[in-house]
Amino acid sequence: MEIVRILVMTAMLVIFLASQLFWFRRLAEWGERLIPNRLLRRALAGIGAIAYILLFAYMFAWSRRFGTPTQLTAQTALLDAPFFWWLIGSLMGFGVFLILWIGDRMVRTALWAYHKGVQALRPAPAAGPSDPPSPDRRRFLERTAMLVSAAPFVVSAYGLFYGRLNLEITRRRMKLPRLPKAFHGFRIAQLSDIHIGPFMPVEEIRKYVQITQELKPDLIMLTGDFITWDPETQEPVVEALSALKAPYGVIGCLGNHELWYEVEDSITQHFAQRGIRILRQQNLVLRSAGETLNVI
């Protein structure tokens, strides 16, 4: 299991480094077009490189010593927000570019194989001028690929500054043929992926709790990813959600972030102390007459 984890982490590191080199090269190309002065271009590149290194050092070393705040501060707005905007945008943009690049190569390979097959079946034509390459078409495809690859930067900025606070209440009517009449009109409210942190502060969570209460649900479901990465934020998020009340109770399940940062047991206990039951899969081993039976 440890070997698999090391391999996964190594693959993620390679992808991250490749994405950074890809965008650094693109930025250098754009700089050559937009800034004719070579000396100024080098100075700006040096300042950008120093800022990049300092920002990563801050995020992975100094910042983590003090935990994750549950309020939006000037520090998180000026340092954390640009970091995550760049990190998410660069990785997603690089992924989009790779998909487009692989698709382009597959199409070219298929066309090349097709033309080779046609030439093999037909007699060789007389020697003549071949079709000239089309630099305009190649340039158009490259620019289109870069434009599409840059879209994640716009999407991540939208999510960071607007989408995260754009609450939308979605209503769905479920029709079950054999549903008992006692459950007709039964209302279930679901809140998911809270991700408490500076960009989802406690006050915002309490506002969503109040809106949920105003819907007057019969049952409330909480579906995972309560924290982002800091285990110290589990108590504030549980406290903010503990105001949820419903006639048939509040139940929930955990998400991958609770698993990754090993807070499954502790956050389950915090919820239980406030009357919220977290559903978890338990493996029970029963031994009888020399046989072992796993019951889930």
C-alpha positions as CSV (number, residue, x, y, z in Angstrom):
1,M,0.0,0.0,0.0
2,E,2.9,2.4,0.8
3,I,4.4,1.6,-2.6
4,V,1.2,2.5,-4.3
5,R,1.0,5.8,-2.4
6,I,4.6,6.7,-3.3
7,L,3.9,5.9,-7.0
8,V,0.7,8.1,-7.0
9,M,2.5,11.0,-5.3
10,T,5.4,10.7,-7.8
11,A,3.0,10.7,-10.7
12,M,1.2,13.8,-9.3
13,L,4.5,15.5,-8.8
14,V,5.6,14.8,-12.4
15,I,2.3,16.1,-13.8
16,F,2.6,19.2,-11.6
17,L,6.2,20.0,-12.7
18,A,5.2,19.4,-16.4
19,S,2.3,21.7,-16.1
20,Q,4.4,24.5,-14.6
21,L,7.1,24.1,-17.2
22,F,4.4,24.2,-19.9
23,W,2.9,27.5,-18.6
24,F,6.3,29.1,-18.0
25,R,7.1,28.5,-21.6
26,R,3.8,29.9,-22.8
27,L,4.3,33.0,-20.6
28,A,7.8,33.5,-22.0
29,E,6.4,33.4,-25.5
30,W,3.7,35.9,-24.7
31,G,6.3,38.1,-23.0
32,E,8.4,38.2,-26.2
33,R,5.4,39.3,-28.2
34,L,4.0,41.9,-25.7
35,I,7.3,43.3,-24.3
36,P,9.9,44.2,-27.0
37,N,12.5,45.4,-24.5
38,R,14.6,42.4,-23.7
39,L,16.1,43.9,-20.5
40,L,12.6,44.7,-19.1
41,R,11.4,41.3,-20.1
42,R,14.2,39.6,-18.1
43,A,13.6,41.8,-15.1
44,L,9.9,41.0,-15.0
45,A,10.7,37.3,-15.5
46,G,13.1,37.4,-12.5
47,I,10.6,39.2,-10.3
48,G,7.9,36.7,-11.3
49,A,10.2,33.7,-10.5
50,I,11.1,35.1,-7.1
51,A,7.4,35.8,-6.3
52,Y,6.5,32.2,-7.5
53,I,9.1,30.6,-5.2
54,L,8.2,32.7,-2.2
55,L,4.5,32.0,-2.6
56,F,5.1,28.2,-2.8
57,A,7.4,28.4,0.2
58,Y,4.8,30.3,2.1
59,M,2.0,27.9,1.2
60,F,3.9,24.7,2.0
61,A,6.0,25.7,4.9
62,W,5.3,28.9,6.8
63,S,1.5,29.1,6.3
64,R,0.8,25.5,7.4
65,R,2.3,26.1,10.8
66,F,-0.6,28.3,11.8
67,G,-3.4,26.1,10.5
68,T,-6.3,27.1,8.2
69,P,-8.4,30.1,9.3
70,T,-12.2,29.8,9.1
71,Q,-12.5,33.5,8.2
72,L,-11.5,35.4,5.1
73,T,-8.5,37.5,6.0
74,A,-6.3,39.9,4.0
75,Q,-3.6,37.3,4.1
76,T,-5.7,34.6,2.5
77,A,-7.2,37.0,0.0
78,L,-3.8,38.4,-1.1
79,L,-1.7,35.1,-0.9
80,D,-3.9,32.0,-0.7
81,A,-6.4,33.1,-3.4
82,P,-3.7,33.8,-6.1
83,F,-2.0,30.6,-5.2
84,F,-5.0,28.4,-5.6
85,W,-6.2,30.3,-8.7
86,W,-2.8,29.6,-10.3
87,L,-2.6,26.0,-9.0
88,I,-6.0,24.9,-10.2
89,G,-5.9,26.8,-13.5
90,S,-2.5,25.6,-14.5
91,L,-3.2,21.9,-13.7
92,M,-6.6,21.9,-15.4
93,G,-5.4,23.9,-18.3
94,F,-2.4,21.6,-18.9
95,G,-4.8,18.6,-18.7
96,V,-7.1,20.2,-21.4
97,F,-4.0,20.9,-23.6
98,L,-2.9,17.3,-23.2
99,I,-6.3,16.0,-24.2
100,L,-6.3,18.2,-27.3
101,W,-2.7,17.4,-28.2
102,I,-3.3,13.6,-27.9
103,G,-6.5,13.9,-30.0
104,D,-4.7,15.9,-32.7
105,R,-1.9,13.3,-32.8
106,M,-4.4,10.4,-33.0
107,V,-6.2,12.2,-35.9
108,R,-3.0,12.8,-37.7
109,T,-1.8,9.2,-37.3
110,A,-5.2,7.9,-38.5
111,L,-5.0,10.2,-41.6
112,W,-1.4,9.2,-42.3
113,A,-2.3,5.5,-42.1
114,Y,-5.3,6.0,-44.3
115,H,-3.2,7.8,-47.0
116,K,-0.5,5.1,-46.8
117,G,-3.2,2.5,-47.3
118,V,-4.7,4.3,-50.3
119,Q,-1.3,4.7,-51.8
120,A,-0.5,1.0,-51.4
121,L,-3.7,0.0,-53.2
122,R,-3.3,2.5,-56.1
123,P,-0.6,2.7,-58.7
124,A,2.1,5.2,-57.9
125,P,1.2,8.6,-59.6
126,A,3.6,10.5,-61.6
127,A,6.0,12.7,-59.6
128,G,4.6,16.2,-59.1
129,P,4.5,19.0,-56.6
130,S,3.2,17.9,-53.2
131,D,0.6,19.8,-51.3
132,P,2.3,22.7,-49.5
133,P,2.0,22.8,-45.7
134,S,-0.6,25.2,-44.3
135,P,1.1,27.3,-41.6
136,D,-2.1,29.4,-41.2
137,R,-4.1,26.2,-40.3
138,R,-1.4,25.1,-37.9
139,R,-1.3,28.5,-36.2
140,F,-5.1,28.6,-35.9
141,L,-5.2,25.2,-34.3
142,E,-2.4,26.1,-31.9
143,R,-4.1,29.3,-30.9
144,T,-7.4,27.6,-30.4
145,A,-5.8,24.9,-28.2
146,M,-4.1,27.6,-26.1
147,L,-7.4,29.6,-25.8
148,V,-9.3,26.5,-24.7
149,S,-6.4,25.5,-22.3
150,A,-6.6,29.0,-20.7
151,A,-10.4,28.6,-20.0
152,P,-9.8,26.8,-16.6
153,F,-8.1,30.0,-15.3
154,V,-11.4,31.9,-16.0
155,V,-13.5,29.1,-14.5
156,S,-11.4,28.9,-11.3
157,A,-11.5,32.7,-10.9
158,Y,-15.3,32.6,-11.3
159,G,-15.5,29.8,-8.7
160,L,-13.1,31.5,-6.3
161,F,-14.7,35.0,-6.3
162,Y,-18.3,34.3,-7.1
163,G,-19.4,30.7,-7.6
164,R,-18.5,29.6,-4.0
165,L,-21.0,32.1,-2.6
166,N,-23.7,31.7,-5.2
167,L,-26.1,29.6,-3.3
168,E,-28.7,27.7,-5.4
169,I,-31.6,25.8,-4.0
170,T,-32.5,22.9,-6.3
171,R,-35.8,21.1,-5.8
172,R,-36.4,17.6,-7.1
173,R,-39.6,15.6,-6.8
174,M,-38.9,11.9,-6.5
175,K,-41.5,9.4,-7.7
176,L,-41.2,5.9,-6.3
177,P,-43.9,3.4,-7.4
178,R,-44.0,1.5,-4.1
179,L,-43.5,4.3,-1.7
180,P,-45.7,4.0,1.3
181,K,-48.4,6.7,1.6
182,A,-46.9,7.9,4.9
183,F,-43.9,9.2,3.0
184,H,-45.9,11.2,0.4
185,G,-44.7,14.8,0.6
186,F,-41.7,13.8,2.8
187,R,-39.1,16.5,2.4
188,I,-35.4,15.8,2.5
189,A,-32.8,18.6,2.5
190,Q,-29.2,17.8,1.5
191,L,-26.1,19.9,2.1
192,S,-22.8,18.7,0.5
193,D,-19.1,19.6,0.2
194,I,-19.0,22.3,2.9
195,H,-15.1,22.6,2.7
196,I,-14.8,25.0,5.6
197,G,-11.9,27.4,5.3
198,P,-11.1,31.0,4.5
199,F,-13.2,30.8,1.3
200,M,-16.1,29.1,3.1
201,P,-16.1,30.8,6.5
202,V,-18.2,29.9,9.5
203,E,-20.6,32.8,8.9
204,E,-21.4,31.6,5.4
205,I,-22.1,28.1,6.7
206,R,-24.5,29.4,9.3
207,K,-26.3,31.4,6.7
208,Y,-26.8,28.2,4.7
209,V,-28.0,26.4,7.8
210,Q,-30.6,29.1,8.4
211,I,-31.8,28.8,4.8
212,T,-32.1,25.1,5.2
213,Q,-34.1,25.4,8.3
214,E,-36.5,27.8,6.6
215,L,-37.2,25.1,4.0
216,K,-38.7,23.0,6.9
217,P,-37.4,19.6,5.8
218,D,-38.5,16.4,7.5
219,L,-35.0,14.9,7.2
220,I,-31.6,16.6,6.6
221,M,-28.7,14.8,4.9
222,L,-25.1,16.0,5.2
223,T,-22.9,14.4,2.5
224,G,-19.2,14.7,3.2
225,D,-16.1,16.8,2.7
226,F,-16.8,19.0,5.7
227,I,-13.1,20.1,6.0
228,T,-10.7,21.1,3.3
229,W,-7.3,19.9,4.7
230,D,-6.8,21.2,8.2
231,P,-8.0,18.8,11.0
232,E,-8.3,21.7,13.3
233,T,-11.3,23.0,11.4
234,Q,-13.5,20.0,12.1
235,E,-14.9,21.4,15.4
236,P,-15.9,24.8,13.9
237,V,-17.7,23.2,11.0
238,V,-19.5,20.7,13.3
239,E,-20.5,23.5,15.6
240,A,-21.9,25.6,12.7
241,L,-23.9,22.6,11.3
242,S,-25.2,21.6,14.8
243,A,-28.0,24.2,14.5
244,L,-29.7,22.0,11.9
245,K,-32.8,20.4,13.3
246,A,-35.5,18.2,11.6
247,P,-38.4,16.0,12.8
248,Y,-36.7,12.8,11.6
249,G,-33.2,14.0,12.5
250,V,-30.0,14.9,10.8
251,I,-27.8,12.2,9.4
252,G,-24.7,12.2,7.1
253,C,-21.7,10.5,5.7
254,L,-18.0,11.4,5.3
255,G,-16.1,12.4,2.2
256,N,-12.6,11.8,0.7
257,H,-11.2,14.8,2.6
258,E,-12.1,13.3,5.9
259,L,-10.4,10.1,4.7
260,W,-7.3,11.8,3.4
261,Y,-6.6,13.8,6.6
262,E,-7.6,11.0,8.9
263,V,-10.4,12.7,10.9
264,E,-13.1,10.1,10.2
265,D,-13.3,8.9,13.8
266,S,-12.8,12.3,15.5
267,I,-15.3,14.2,13.4
268,T,-17.9,11.4,13.7
269,Q,-17.6,11.8,17.5
270,H,-18.0,15.6,17.3
271,F,-21.2,15.1,15.3
272,A,-22.5,12.4,17.7
273,Q,-22.0,14.8,20.6
274,R,-24.4,17.2,18.9
275,G,-27.0,14.6,18.0
276,I,-26.0,14.2,14.3
277,R,-25.4,10.6,13.2
278,I,-22.7,9.8,10.6
279,L,-23.3,6.6,8.7
280,R,-20.1,4.6,8.2
281,Q,-19.3,1.2,6.9
282,Q,-18.2,-1.1,9.7
283,N,-16.5,-4.5,9.1
284,L,-17.4,-7.1,11.7
285,V,-15.5,-10.3,11.9
286,L,-17.4,-13.3,13.3
287,R,-15.5,-16.5,14.1
288,S,-17.3,-19.7,14.7
289,A,-16.2,-23.4,14.4
290,G,-12.9,-22.4,12.8
291,E,-14.6,-20.3,10.1
292,T,-14.4,-16.6,9.6
293,L,-17.3,-14.6,8.2
294,N,-17.0,-10.9,7.3
295,V,-20.2,-9.0,7.8
296,I,-20.5,-5.5,6.4
